[in-house]
Amino acid sequence: MKRVRDVIGEIGFAMPTAPTLEIVIGGAAVSGIDHDEVRLVEAAEAALELARAERRDILSNVSVDGGGIDVLMLMRELPSAILSGQMTLHYQPKVHIRRQEVASVEALVRWQHPERGLILPGDFIAIAERSGAIDALTRWTLRQAIADQRILASDGHIMTVFLNISGMLLADRAFIDEACRLIIGSGAKIGFEITETAVIREPEKAIAHLEMLSRLGVPIAIDDYGAGLSSLAYLKKLPAGELKIDKGFVLQLTSSNRDPLIVRSTIDLAHALDMEVTAEGVETPAALALLSVMGCDMVQGYLLGKPTSLDVFRNYLAEERHLGAVANGRPTFHRPEAFWKRA
């Protein structure tokens, strides 16, 4: 028989090794002191998410004034970026307050530049319009949203994915025909978000094309209402089922005397026109509570969920993370009707 000492010698012992710690950094920078804080935070969080996924440091330049952005270079690179897979979609939920469910989701395009890092829409959408690449970019966005919507449906989450459409494309019959073909052929639940300024460019064509989409069952939402020259004449003509209140009013909802009155009157107006109302930029439980009291239908913003990749959004839905935010935002007080009518 072998001695115990010999057996131990044959087996050997492996000393436990200390776990290694890998650190990656995701961040965003801006030049100057005048900047959009919400945009900066969104860029930093998106950069961190990408840094974790790719296991490398990511830094995004989100200078509002375009500092560090070579417009001519981006114009040249954008067409190939669309074809080479540098574009991606992030998703932000729109939560129905009363039903306490994710009613729909907005798809937001991002450009992960191989050298410049994350580039947000504010820096390249205008470039896409000026260079003529907006058509190819929106077609890519539509196809990707259709594919992603199928994945969400396979998870049991049947919801409309909304895309932002440039005013240049609303008047383009070839694009509208292609969009109709793709949506009908796929059977996907796709909606379009448009701004009033987009319609004003060529109102007759834009309204006619929106009516065509509406007849096919494509939901239309009016985005950023109140941010520009809002026109009641266009509002009653547009075949929209949803009106989105610009975040500029919502962010000041609990610190301004007039913004609550504007928001409440906008909600009442939209309901009178048989439209549901979504409030953008909801970041605090207090704002959510006020909007609930006012009769707002849906809310969107960092309190409910920031824009994330499809995989992260799928986890968000599976874990029903929106329920915590909605529960915290339930109104704990009620204001008399006279309060909202006060000047």
Secondary structure, DSSP 8 states (H G I E B T S, - for coil): ---HHHHHHHH--------------EEEE-SSS---HHHHHHHHHHHHHHHHHHTS-EEEE--TT-TT--HHHHHHHHHHHHHTT-EEEEEEEEEETTTTEEEEEEEEEEEEETTTEEE-HHHHHHHHHHHTTHHHHHHHHHHHHHHHHHHHHHTT---EEEEE--HHHHT-HHHHHHHHHHHHHHT--EEEEE-HHHHHHSHHHHHHHHHHHHHTT--EEEEEETSS---HHHHHHS--SEEEE-HHHHTTTTT-SSHHHHHHHHHHHHHHTT-EEEE----SHHHHHHHHHHT--EE-STTT---B-HHHHHHHHHTTTHHHHHHHTS-S----HHHHH--
